[in-house]
Amino acid sequence: MESVINAKRSYEKEYRQKVCSPEEAAAAVKSGDYLCFPISVGEPTLFVRALAARKHELEGVVINQQHHLCPDYFTEDSAPHIKVNAWFTSHVSREAVQKGWADFVPNYFHEVPKLLREYWPVDVAGAVVSPMDEHGYFTCSLSVAYTMEAVKKAKKVVVQVNPQAPRTHGNCHIHISEVDHIIECDEPLASLTIPPITPVEEAIGGYISELVEDGSCLQLGWGGIPNSVCKALLHKKDLGIHTELLSDGMVDLMLSGAVNNSRKQTHTGKTVATFALGTSRLYEFMNENPRIEMHPVDYVNYPHNIGKNDNVVSINATLEVDLLGQCCSESFGHLQYSGTGGQADFVRGSNISNGGKGFITTASTAKNGTISRIVPTLAPGASVTTGKNDVDYVVTEFGVAKLRGQTARQRAINLINIAHPDFRGELTEAARRMNRI
């Protein structure tokens, strides 16, 4: 018992010795350093702001990150000092990427840890973590993904300890011995407001729910359509969750009993995710919840791991679908809007899964009904996120188009049937010119 008490005291002493201000931690960054921050809520905002405040003292600092929160260095004058390689753009980084002030790194989400190991140096890694336990461990909390890989490779590690960050189970722990600087923070965590479900989203969710069987294993993103799907699935039984993103809608499914993970082939009885984003209700639900496990993205999003579960249902959104089924989910023409994220990972995982189904969703039109999202061919420069060989189902408010295993002619017909009626005529004429119907 005495040795346990001494170890605890040792960890507490080491913790106190490493506590510093955000400015002191930021002072450790030198010109030419490569930094890595976690996805979204895992971004250590106090450290990032302090770093941005001294950007004009630095030259050639590079930050690798997926989905950013702090806007302070996404400006034209920042690029010579602090430049970002974005693995997935957010509302904060989108303009900088489109105007060339930041750069974009194409990737499959499950490969990001491997990219870190093989391609990108990490001089400094920073992350939001839950408070340290008596054994000297923090958890990566809401943002596991590639965080531990960055910490493992980094020469210096900065953690921002927030008591509001839930303590999570799974492979998501960082020990005090791996940490160089500790910033204490009690700011509210970044959260999202849940928007009301629109009639279009409700219709799409209804179509999908009819094709989801009891015992299915779910992957859902965030937004109106996933929220609609979750609402429509509340009456289902024995559902499981193996997803990259954990959201509020999934909390409702777990609390209702629709999700119990009892029929999963891996992590039976457990909900598995790699990061979380939602409201404080979600974060509180996750805290010390043994029914939820957070794991690195190269495990969670690896298609063959996804496919080990039967009846995987993946649900993702897109911006544009052509008549062959190619889905552009991340750009408007050549202008980068987001990134591949985990869409390709889970589409492929659902295809591997015994009884799996992959749904790509979109409203039939954009810009107040003036543009069809189902098009003869993708816009010039558009990025193909889900390819023709991977796409399974496409869903709009007008129905479901089954594409996997279908001919090019059948695909065109099925997609035209779920396009907005105002555009079906011109899509049919275009398909005829391409000898598709």
Disulfide bonds with the S-S distance in Angstrom:
none
